[in-house]
């Protein structure tokens, strides 16, 4: 129907097409989480014009495919894990527009907070091309752009499908949160093969 058609359309716009139904379920959950995250972070950055947001819907009373972030059995979907971060009282958000990146902090508490923000351009092999760091005090009930960078000149030496922008936020209590965004839709990103190997061994009533 129309809803499934839209879901598959936006999936194909952003991700490589899943190879089976199980992968389809996984990737559409990631798609949902990214979409809601994008909207909530936009609203929070525009504090004053928008004073809050709620997403539809949190849970389900039927075992169906839906917009809920918790399924019928009480299991968290990807969105619920994302929401734990993007709805934190003090949260960072990374906005990418073309080759420009902006690092923002949203403080929804009644106290000023001191944070250290690091904005970096990296390759997918974890090489740091450019980095900047700033320590700031963010006022209560405010949204503030901390750092902004244009990477246009640096990108002439690299392929965009091999680059990500990374933002790290550290607060006074030692908490650290890292987020990253690509400059292209995820389906175009060239992820290096990490060559992971694993072995599963049955041991009594568990697998190791």
N, CA and C of each residue as an Amber inpcrd file, in Angstrom:
protein
   624
   0.8390000  -1.1920000   0.0000000   0.0000000   0.0000000   0.0000000
   0.8780000   1.2460000   0.0000000   0.2780000   2.4300000   0.1520000
   1.0260000   3.6780000   0.0580000   2.1020000   3.7860000   1.1330000
   1.7700000   3.3420000   2.3510000   2.7330000   3.4640000   3.4540000
   3.9790000   2.6150000   3.1960000   3.7610000   1.3560000   2.7620000
   4.8970000   0.4900000   2.4520000   5.6890000   1.0350000   1.2690000
   4.9750000   1.5910000   0.2970000   5.6460000   2.1640000  -0.8670000
   6.5530000   3.3200000  -0.4770000   6.0650000   4.1950000   0.3990000
   6.8810000   5.3240000   0.8610000   8.1020000   4.8310000   1.6200000
   7.9000000   3.8390000   2.4760000   8.9940000   3.2970000   3.2730000
  10.0930000   2.7360000   2.3650000   9.6910000   1.9940000   1.3450000
  10.6640000   1.4020000   0.4360000  11.3340000   2.4660000  -0.4370000
  10.5720000   3.5100000  -0.7830000  11.1580000   4.5990000  -1.5820000
  12.2670000   5.3020000  -0.8060000  11.9780000   5.7080000   0.4200000
  12.9840000   6.4280000   1.2050000  14.1370000   5.5130000   1.6130000
  13.8500000   4.2330000   1.7790000  14.9310000   3.2830000   2.0400000
  15.9020000   3.2640000   0.8530000  15.3420000   3.1690000  -0.3650000
  16.1950000   3.1000000  -1.5510000  16.9450000   4.4060000  -1.8110000
  16.4150000   5.5310000  -1.3030000  17.0940000   6.8120000  -1.4510000
  18.3250000   6.9150000  -0.5550000  18.3290000   6.1600000   0.5440000
  19.3800000   6.3270000   1.5480000  20.2820000   5.1190000   1.7480000
  19.7600000   3.9240000   1.5630000  20.5180000   2.7160000   1.8620000
  20.5520000   1.7760000   0.6680000  21.5390000   0.8880000   0.6710000
  21.5410000  -0.1960000  -0.3120000  20.3390000  -1.0890000  -0.0310000
  19.7480000  -1.6440000  -1.0890000  18.5170000  -2.4060000  -0.9080000
  18.7970000  -3.7190000  -0.1770000  17.9910000  -4.0470000   0.8430000
  18.2210000  -5.2740000   1.6290000  18.0810000  -6.5240000   0.7690000
  18.8120000  -7.5750000   1.1480000  18.8020000  -8.8060000   0.3460000
  17.6830000  -9.7590000   0.7290000  17.0680000  -9.5680000   1.9280000
  15.9840000 -10.4670000   2.3290000  15.0630000  -9.7460000   3.3040000
  13.9990000 -10.4080000   3.7400000  12.9880000  -9.7860000   4.5950000
  13.5570000  -9.4100000   5.9600000  14.4080000 -10.2700000   6.5150000
  15.0090000  -9.9820000   7.8200000  15.8340000  -8.7040000   7.7700000
  16.6180000  -8.5460000   6.7050000  17.4260000  -7.3290000   6.5630000
  16.5380000  -6.1130000   6.2900000  15.4380000  -6.3170000   5.5800000
  14.4930000  -5.2290000   5.3340000  13.9440000  -4.6750000   6.6480000
  13.5820000  -5.5620000   7.5710000  13.0690000  -5.1310000   8.8670000
  14.1170000  -4.3210000   9.6190000  15.3520000  -4.7760000   9.5760000
  16.4320000  -4.0850000  10.2910000  16.6820000  -2.6960000   9.7000000
  16.8370000  -2.6310000   8.3710000  17.2010000  -1.3620000   7.7350000
  16.0660000  -0.3420000   7.8410000  14.8070000  -0.7890000   7.7540000
  13.7070000   0.1720000   7.8860000  13.6160000   0.7230000   9.3090000
  14.0330000  -0.0560000  10.3100000  14.0950000   0.4850000  11.6710000
  15.1730000   1.5740000  11.7760000  16.3170000   1.3350000  11.1330000
  17.3730000   2.3540000  11.1210000  16.9030000   3.6010000  10.3840000
  16.2050000   3.3930000   9.2600000  15.6620000   4.5140000   8.4850000
  14.7120000   5.3450000   9.3430000  13.8130000   4.6710000  10.0710000
  12.8710000   5.3700000  10.9490000  13.6170000   6.1730000  12.0080000
  14.6140000   5.5630000  12.6350000  15.3750000   6.2330000  13.6890000
  16.0900000   7.4710000  13.1510000  16.6950000   7.3560000  11.9670000
  17.3970000   8.4990000  11.3620000  16.4300000   9.6270000  11.0170000
  15.2350000   9.2690000  10.5200000  14.2560000  10.2880000  10.1320000
  13.7670000  11.0820000  11.3380000  13.4010000  10.3840000  12.4230000
  12.9130000  11.0700000  13.6170000  14.0400000  11.8820000  14.2660000
  15.2360000  11.3310000  14.2960000  16.4010000  12.0490000  14.8420000
  16.6280000  13.3520000  14.0780000  16.5550000  13.2820000  12.7580000
  16.7700000  14.4680000  11.9110000  15.7640000  15.5600000  12.2690000
  14.4910000  15.1750000  12.4200000  13.4560000  16.1520000  12.7380000
  13.6060000  16.7360000  14.1290000  13.8170000  15.8780000  15.1300000
  13.9300000  16.3520000  16.5130000  15.1270000  17.2900000  16.6650000
  16.2660000  16.9290000  16.0870000  17.4480000  17.7940000  16.2140000
  17.2090000  19.1410000  15.5340000  16.5200000  19.1410000  14.3980000
  16.1790000  20.4040000  13.7280000  15.3080000  21.2800000  14.6240000
  14.2700000  20.6870000  15.2280000  13.3860000  21.4500000  16.1060000
  14.1410000  21.9990000  17.3140000  15.0260000  21.1960000  17.8980000
  15.7620000  21.6440000  19.0790000  16.7420000  22.7640000  18.7390000
  17.3460000  22.7200000  17.5660000  18.2480000  23.8000000  17.1570000
  17.4860000  25.1050000  16.9470000  16.2080000  24.9930000  16.6370000
  15.3850000  26.1820000  16.3710000  14.5540000  26.5840000  17.5870000
  15.1470000  26.4570000  18.7650000  14.4550000  26.8450000  19.9870000
  14.0710000  28.3240000  19.9130000  12.8470000  28.6290000  20.3190000
  12.3210000  29.9850000  20.1890000  11.2240000  29.9940000  19.1410000
  11.5220000  29.3750000  17.9930000  10.4940000  29.1840000  16.9650000
   9.7160000  27.9020000  17.2430000  10.4250000  26.9020000  17.7810000
   9.7850000  25.6420000  18.1830000  10.1930000  25.3540000  19.6240000
   9.2180000  25.1160000  20.4840000   9.5110000  24.9490000  21.9080000
   9.3640000  23.5060000  22.3830000   9.4630000  22.5430000  21.4600000
   9.4040000  21.1520000  21.8840000   8.8640000  20.2610000  20.7810000
   9.0200000  18.9660000  20.9640000   8.5170000  18.0160000  19.9760000
   8.2040000  16.6810000  20.6450000   7.2490000  15.9810000  20.0850000
   6.9120000  14.6080000  20.4650000   6.8100000  13.8040000  19.1880000
   7.2230000  12.5390000  19.2320000   7.0460000  11.7320000  18.0210000
   5.9160000  10.7260000  18.2300000   5.2840000  10.3830000  17.1150000
   4.2210000   9.3900000  17.0980000   4.8230000   8.1160000  16.5160000
   4.8280000   7.0200000  17.2220000   4.1810000   6.7550000  18.4950000
   5.1740000   5.9690000  19.3310000   4.9370000   5.8450000  20.6520000
   5.9240000   5.1790000  21.4930000   5.7970000   3.6620000  21.4710000
   4.5550000   3.1440000  21.6390000   4.4290000   1.6850000  21.7240000
   3.2240000   1.1950000  20.9210000   3.0300000  -0.1250000  20.9350000
   1.9840000  -0.7520000  20.1310000   1.1510000  -1.7050000  20.9820000
  -0.1580000  -1.7230000  20.7470000  -0.9780000  -2.7540000  21.4040000
  -1.3530000  -3.8720000  20.4320000  -0.8000000  -3.8050000  19.2110000
  -1.0060000  -4.8720000  18.2230000   0.3580000  -5.2600000  17.6510000
   0.5570000  -6.5490000  17.3420000   1.8310000  -6.9850000  16.7430000
   1.8700000  -6.6940000  15.2450000   2.0980000  -5.4310000  14.9030000
   2.0750000  -5.0050000  13.5000000   3.3120000  -4.1570000  13.1770000
   3.5090000  -3.8880000  11.8810000   4.5250000  -2.9210000  11.4580000
   3.9400000  -1.5250000  11.6520000   4.6450000  -0.6610000  12.3830000
   4.1110000   0.6740000  12.6500000   5.2370000   1.6410000  12.9690000
   4.8600000   2.8760000  13.2910000   5.8170000   3.9240000  13.6400000
   6.2540000   3.8560000  15.1020000   5.8010000   2.8800000  15.8620000
   6.1590000   2.8250000  17.2830000   7.6620000   2.6400000  17.4650000
   8.1730000   3.0870000  18.6190000   9.5960000   2.8790000  18.9160000
   9.8000000   1.6880000  19.8520000   8.7010000   1.1630000  20.4260000
   8.7310000  -0.0810000  21.2020000   7.6780000  -1.0050000  20.6020000
   8.0270000  -2.2650000  20.3460000   7.0680000  -3.1320000  19.6750000
   6.0630000  -3.7570000  20.6500000   5.1730000  -4.5610000  20.1160000
   4.0970000  -5.1900000  20.8780000   4.6210000  -6.0070000  22.0690000
   5.8210000  -6.5790000  21.9100000   6.4020000  -7.4280000  22.9590000
   7.2330000  -6.6400000  23.9740000   7.2830000  -5.3140000  23.8090000
   8.0480000  -4.4810000  24.7330000   9.5100000  -4.3180000  24.3620000
   9.8840000  -4.7940000  23.1770000  11.2810000  -4.6930000  22.7510000
  11.5540000  -3.3260000  22.1330000  12.6890000  -2.7550000  22.4610000
  13.0660000  -1.4610000  21.8910000  13.4540000  -1.6290000  20.4260000
  12.8930000  -0.7650000  19.5870000  13.3610000  -0.6680000  18.2080000
  14.5460000   0.3150000  18.1680000  15.1510000   0.4280000  16.9950000
  16.3200000   1.3190000  16.8590000  15.9830000   2.7440000  17.2930000
  14.7800000   3.2250000  16.9420000  14.3860000   4.5920000  17.2900000
  14.4680000   4.8520000  18.7880000  14.0880000   3.8830000  19.6090000
  14.0730000   4.1180000  21.0530000  15.5000000   4.2950000  21.5880000
  16.4510000   3.5650000  21.0150000  17.8500000   3.7440000  21.3960000
  18.3560000   5.1140000  20.9410000  17.9680000   5.5380000  19.7400000
  18.3500000   6.8560000  19.2410000  17.7640000   7.9490000  20.1330000
  16.4750000   7.7950000  20.4940000  15.7800000   8.8260000  21.2760000
  16.4360000   9.0310000  22.6340000  17.0020000   7.9790000  23.1880000
  17.7010000   8.0770000  24.4720000  18.8050000   9.1320000  24.4010000
  19.3940000   9.3100000  23.2110000  20.4550000  10.2970000  23.0250000
  19.9190000  11.6480000  22.5450000  19.0550000  11.6420000  21.4900000
  18.6790000  12.9480000  20.9250000  17.6780000  13.7060000  21.7850000
  17.0750000  13.0490000  22.8080000  16.1920000  13.7490000  23.7370000
  16.8460000  14.0000000  25.0980000  18.1520000  13.7870000  25.2030000
  18.8240000  14.0880000  26.4690000  18.6760000  15.5730000  26.7880000
  18.5800000  15.9450000  28.0860000  18.4360000  17.3610000  28.4510000
  19.5500000  18.2400000  27.8740000  20.7830000  17.7340000  27.8900000
  21.8970000  18.4280000  27.2340000  22.3780000  17.5130000  26.1150000
  22.1780000  17.9510000  24.8810000  22.4870000  17.0890000  23.7350000
  23.2180000  17.8750000  22.6610000  24.0550000  17.1710000  21.9380000
  24.7180000  17.7650000  20.7900000  24.0210000  17.3250000  19.5110000
  24.1670000  18.1180000  18.4670000  23.6740000  17.7080000  17.1510000
  24.6160000  18.2410000  16.0900000  24.7460000  17.4580000  15.0390000
  25.6710000  17.7700000  13.9560000  24.8690000  17.9800000  12.6870000
  24.9650000  19.1640000  12.1030000  24.2070000  19.4830000  10.8940000
  25.1550000  19.5800000   9.7040000  24.8410000  18.8300000   8.6540000
  25.6540000  18.8370000   7.4410000  24.8410000  19.4380000   6.3040000
  25.3950000  20.4330000   5.6360000  24.7880000  21.0210000   4.4400000
  25.8650000  21.1460000   3.3790000  25.8390000  20.2660000   2.3880000
  26.8910000  20.2650000   1.3780000  28.2280000  19.9110000   2.0040000
  29.2130000  20.8070000   1.8700000  30.5360000  20.5750000   2.4720000
  30.6940000  21.2940000   3.8050000  29.6010000  21.8990000   4.3170000
  29.6540000  22.6540000   5.5660000  29.1050000  21.8170000   6.7220000
  29.7610000  21.9220000   7.8720000  29.3180000  21.2100000   9.0720000
  29.1560000  22.2010000  10.2270000  28.0830000  22.0330000  10.9950000
  27.8440000  22.8590000  12.1710000  27.6530000  21.9620000  13.3870000
  28.3330000  22.2970000  14.4750000  28.2060000  21.5680000  15.7350000
  27.3780000  22.4100000  16.7080000  26.2600000  21.8530000  17.1840000
  25.3300000  22.5540000  18.0600000  25.2120000  21.8470000  19.4100000
  24.8960000  22.6430000  20.4370000  24.5480000  22.1000000  21.7510000
  23.1860000  22.6560000  22.1520000  22.3170000  21.7620000  22.6240000
  21.0040000  22.1650000  23.1330000  20.9810000  21.8940000  24.6400000
  20.7030000  22.9260000  25.4280000  20.6410000  22.7850000  26.8820000
  19.2140000  23.0540000  27.3530000  18.5090000  22.0020000  27.7530000
  17.1200000  22.1320000  28.2130000  17.0190000  22.1240000  29.7380000
  18.1410000  22.3590000  30.4160000  18.1280000  22.3540000  31.8840000
  18.0300000  23.7800000  32.4160000  17.8680000  23.8860000  33.7480000
  17.7560000  25.1990000  34.3920000  19.1120000  25.7820000  34.7840000
  20.1960000  25.0680000  34.4560000  21.5340000  25.5110000  34.8310000
  22.4220000  25.6630000  33.5980000  23.3730000  26.5980000  33.6380000
  24.3510000  26.6490000  32.5490000  25.2400000  25.4070000  32.5930000
  25.6880000  24.9560000  31.4440000  26.5690000  23.7920000  31.3900000
  27.8300000  24.1430000  30.6060000  28.9550000  23.6150000  31.0910000
  30.2300000  23.7910000  30.4000000  30.5330000  22.5210000  29.6170000
  30.7370000  22.6550000  28.3300000  31.0200000  21.4940000  27.4780000
  32.2490000  21.7700000  26.6170000  32.9300000  20.7170000  26.2750000
  34.0280000  20.7890000  25.3100000  33.5720000  20.0720000  24.0460000
  33.5930000  20.7990000  22.9360000  33.1110000  20.2620000  21.6570000
  34.2900000  20.1400000  20.6980000  34.4230000  18.9620000  20.1030000
  35.4540000  18.7200000  19.0910000  34.7640000  18.3780000  17.7760000
  35.1520000  19.0650000  16.7190000  34.5970000  18.8320000  15.3820000
  35.7360000  18.3960000  14.4760000  35.5890000  17.2130000  13.8720000
  36.6880000  16.6540000  13.0790000  36.1960000  16.1400000  11.7310000
  37.0620000  16.2520000  10.7350000  36.8490000  15.6170000   9.4430000
  37.7610000  14.4090000   9.3940000  37.1730000  13.2230000   9.1440000
  37.9490000  11.9880000   9.1840000  37.6650000  11.1180000   7.9620000
  38.6090000  10.2300000   7.6800000  38.3560000   9.2050000   6.6870000
  37.7470000   8.0010000   7.3990000  37.2020000   7.0750000   6.6230000
  36.6130000   5.8790000   7.2070000  37.6710000   4.9010000   7.7210000
  38.9310000   5.2410000   7.5210000  40.0210000   4.4610000   8.1140000
  40.5600000   5.1540000   9.3730000  39.7550000   6.1050000   9.8980000
  40.0360000   6.7930000  11.1640000  41.2300000   7.7430000  11.0950000
  41.5800000   8.1950000   9.9030000  42.6130000   9.2210000   9.7690000
  41.9530000  10.5840000   9.9550000  42.5360000  11.4180000  10.8150000
  41.9910000  12.7560000  11.0510000  42.6210000  13.7400000  10.0740000
  41.7730000  14.3830000   9.2820000  42.2380000  15.3390000   8.2810000
  42.2830000  16.7450000   8.8680000  41.2540000  17.0700000   9.6570000
  41.1590000  18.4180000  10.2430000  40.3530000  18.3220000  11.5260000
  40.7510000  19.0800000  12.5460000  39.9990000  19.0570000  13.8040000
  40.0600000  20.4170000  14.5020000  38.9890000  20.7430000  15.1880000
  38.9210000  21.9580000  16.0110000  38.2350000  21.6180000  17.3240000
  38.6590000  22.3230000  18.3960000  38.0770000  22.0700000  19.7150000
  37.7100000  23.4000000  20.3590000  36.5890000  23.4050000  21.0750000
  36.1190000  24.6310000  21.7330000  35.4520000  24.2650000  23.0490000
  35.7860000  25.0150000  24.1140000  35.0950000  24.8450000  25.3950000
  34.1900000  26.0590000  25.5980000  32.9240000  25.8060000  25.8890000
  31.9510000  26.8920000  26.0050000  31.0170000  26.6390000  27.1770000
  30.4010000  27.7250000  27.6340000  29.3270000  27.6380000  28.6270000
  28.0210000  27.9000000  27.8820000  27.1080000  26.9340000  27.9520000
  25.8240000  27.0440000  27.2420000  24.7530000  27.4380000  28.2480000
  24.0400000  28.5110000  27.9500000  23.0290000  29.0410000  28.8640000
  21.8660000  28.0670000  29.0560000  21.1510000  28.2060000  30.1840000
  19.9570000  27.3640000  30.3740000  18.9230000  27.6190000  29.2800000
  18.1660000  26.5980000  28.9170000  17.0880000  26.6890000  27.9330000
  17.5310000  27.4170000  26.6720000  18.5980000  26.9040000  26.0730000
  19.1180000  27.5480000  24.8650000  19.6750000  26.5140000  23.9040000
  19.7910000  26.9390000  22.6510000  20.4630000  26.1480000  21.6200000
  21.5420000  27.0370000  21.0290000  22.7310000  26.5200000  20.9010000
  23.8560000  27.3580000  20.5040000  24.7430000  26.6170000  19.5010000
  25.0760000  27.3020000  18.4080000  26.0460000  26.7480000  17.4690000
  27.4370000  27.0120000  18.0270000  28.2260000  25.9560000  18.1930000
  29.5350000  26.0790000  18.8310000  30.6490000  26.2170000  17.8010000
  30.6240000  25.3750000  16.7800000  31.6560000  25.3770000  15.7510000
  31.0180000  25.2260000  14.3750000  31.6360000  25.8410000  13.3850000
  31.1950000  25.6790000  11.9940000  32.4260000  25.6140000  11.1080000
  32.4100000  24.6870000  10.1580000  33.5440000  24.5190000   9.2610000
  33.0590000  24.2460000   7.8430000  33.7630000  24.8160000   6.8760000
  33.5470000  24.4540000   5.4770000  34.7400000  23.6080000   5.0330000
  34.4660000  22.3930000   4.5600000  35.5340000  21.4730000   4.1820000
  35.7250000  21.3930000   2.6740000  35.1950000  22.3800000   1.9640000
  35.2220000  22.3260000   0.4980000  36.6390000  22.1800000  -0.0460000
  37.5820000  22.9820000   0.4700000  38.9510000  22.9260000  -0.0470000
  39.6300000  21.6080000   0.2980000  39.3490000  21.0770000   1.4890000
  39.9650000  19.8190000   1.9080000  39.4290000  18.6400000   1.1040000
  38.1790000  18.7420000   0.6860000  37.5480000  17.6180000  -0.0090000
  38.0760000  17.4100000  -1.4280000  38.8050000  18.3930000  -1.9510000
  39.3740000  18.2160000  -3.2930000  40.4370000  17.1210000  -3.2950000
  40.9900000  16.8210000  -2.1260000  42.0500000  15.8110000  -2.0310000
  41.4930000  14.4170000  -1.7190000  40.1900000  14.3270000  -1.4230000
  39.5950000  13.0540000  -1.0260000  38.2780000  12.8420000  -1.7620000
  37.8090000  11.5990000  -1.7570000  36.4840000  11.2950000  -2.2820000
  35.4650000  11.4060000  -1.1570000  34.3380000  12.0520000  -1.4190000
  33.3290000  12.2530000  -0.3770000  32.8090000  10.9480000   0.2010000
  32.7960000   9.8860000  -0.6170000  32.2690000   8.6090000  -0.1230000
  33.2020000   7.9510000   0.8890000  34.3690000   8.5450000   1.1220000
  35.3230000   8.0010000   2.0900000  35.4680000   8.8880000   3.3220000
  34.6010000   9.9040000   3.4530000  34.7460000  10.8810000   4.5340000
  33.5330000  10.9150000   5.4410000  33.7800000  11.2410000   6.7090000
  32.7170000  11.5030000   7.6790000  33.1200000  12.7000000   8.5320000
  32.1170000  13.3740000   9.0530000  32.3440000  14.4470000  10.0160000
  31.9740000  13.9020000  11.3890000  32.8370000  14.1260000  12.3750000
  32.6230000  13.5910000  13.7250000  32.5690000  14.7270000  14.7400000
  31.5980000  14.6470000  15.6440000  31.4410000  15.6290000  16.7140000
  31.4970000  14.8920000  18.0480000  32.3530000  15.3660000  18.9460000
  32.4580000  14.7860000  20.2810000  32.1270000  15.8530000  21.3100000
  31.2790000  15.4990000  22.2680000  30.8670000  16.4210000  23.3260000
  31.2570000  15.8260000  24.6740000  32.0070000  16.5750000  25.4630000
  32.3750000  16.1620000  26.8160000  31.8600000  17.2030000  27.7890000
  31.2570000  16.7610000  28.9090000  30.7460000  17.7250000  29.8870000
  31.5780000  17.7050000  31.1630000  31.1420000  18.5320000  32.1460000
  31.9000000  18.6950000  33.3910000  31.9690000  17.4190000  34.2080000
  30.9850000  16.5240000  34.0090000  30.9260000  15.2900000  34.7900000
  31.6890000  14.1370000  34.1460000  32.3960000  14.4270000  33.0730000
  33.1930000  13.3940000  32.4260000  32.4310000  12.5670000  31.4130000
  31.1620000  12.8960000  31.1860000  30.3890000  12.1520000  30.1860000
  30.8390000  12.5710000  28.7930000  30.9070000  11.5970000  27.9060000
  31.3720000  11.8570000  26.5470000  30.4250000  11.2160000  25.5550000
  30.0560000  11.9750000  24.5380000  29.1460000  11.4580000  23.5140000
  29.7050000  11.8190000  22.1430000  29.7510000  10.8290000  21.2520000
  30.2920000  11.0270000  19.9100000  29.2220000  10.7180000  18.8750000
  29.1330000  11.5620000  17.8640000  28.1950000  11.3430000  16.7660000
  28.9210000  11.6380000  15.4530000  28.4650000  11.0320000  14.3820000
  29.1020000  11.2770000  13.0880000  28.0490000  11.3150000  11.9920000
  28.3610000  12.0460000  10.9430000  27.4670000  12.1600000   9.7880000
  28.3040000  12.0780000   8.5180000  27.7420000  11.4310000   7.5070000
  28.3910000  11.3620000   6.2030000  27.9430000  12.5500000   5.3540000
  28.6790000  12.8150000   4.2940000  28.3480000  13.9200000   3.4010000
  27.4760000  13.4640000   2.2250000  27.2990000  12.1560000   2.0960000
  26.4960000  11.5770000   1.0260000  25.5030000  10.5900000   1.6400000
  24.4460000  10.2120000   0.9120000  23.5780000   9.1410000   1.4180000
  24.3970000   7.8960000   1.7380000  23.9610000   7.1650000   2.7490000
  24.7390000   6.0200000   3.2260000  25.0050000   4.9830000   2.1330000
  24.1060000   4.8770000   1.1620000  24.2910000   3.8610000   0.1110000
  25.5170000   4.1400000  -0.7490000  26.0240000   5.3780000  -0.7210000
  27.1970000   5.7260000  -1.5190000  28.5040000   5.6430000  -0.7260000
  28.4230000   5.3760000   0.5630000  29.6180000   5.3550000   1.3960000
  30.4070000   4.0740000   1.1510000  31.7110000   4.2250000   0.9600000
  32.5790000   3.0750000   0.7160000  33.2180000   2.6360000   2.0340000
  32.5630000   1.6820000   2.6890000  33.0730000   1.1890000   3.9660000
  34.2190000   0.2110000   3.7240000  35.3630000   0.4260000   4.3700000
  36.4530000  -0.5440000   4.2210000  36.0960000  -1.8580000   4.8990000
  36.5820000  -2.9450000   4.3600000  36.3290000  -4.2690000   4.9420000
  37.1950000  -4.4340000   6.1930000  36.5770000  -4.5640000   7.3890000
  37.3820000  -4.6960000   8.6170000  37.9830000  -6.0810000   8.7970000
  37.5940000  -7.0310000   7.9190000  38.1050000  -8.4050000   7.9660000
  37.9190000  -9.0410000   9.3500000  36.7060000  -8.9340000   9.8620000
  36.3930000  -9.5180000  11.1630000  36.2470000 -11.0340000  11.0440000
  36.6910000 -11.7450000  12.0730000  36.5410000 -13.1940000  12.1330000
  35.9470000 -13.5660000  13.4880000  35.0950000 -14.5820000  13.5040000
  34.5300000 -15.0240000  14.7760000  34.2990000 -16.5230000  14.7480000
  34.2230000 -17.1030000  15.9430000  33.9600000 -18.5220000  16.0980000
  32.9340000 -18.6850000  17.2070000  31.9200000 -19.5240000  16.9770000
  30.8660000 -19.7570000  17.9650000  31.0330000 -21.1650000  18.5360000
  31.1270000 -21.2450000  19.8660000  31.3310000 -22.5300000  20.5340000
  30.1870000 -22.7670000  21.5160000  29.5440000 -23.9310000  21.4240000
  28.4900000 -24.2980000  22.3690000  29.1230000 -24.7690000  23.6760000
  28.6890000 -24.1790000  24.7780000  29.2300000 -24.5380000  26.0890000
  28.0860000 -24.6710000  27.0770000  27.7290000 -25.8920000  27.4500000
  26.6140000 -26.1700000  28.3570000  25.3340000 -25.5380000  27.8200000
  24.8020000 -24.5350000  28.5550000  23.5400000 -23.9260000  28.1490000
  23.7330000 -22.5660000  27.4940000  24.9360000 -22.3000000  26.9640000
  25.1790000 -21.0000000  26.3410000  26.1260000 -21.1400000  25.1560000
  26.1760000 -20.0950000  24.3630000  27.1060000 -20.0340000  23.2440000
  28.1710000 -18.9780000  23.5430000  29.4120000 -19.3070000  23.2390000
  30.5330000 -18.3760000  23.4710000  31.0580000 -17.9440000  22.1100000
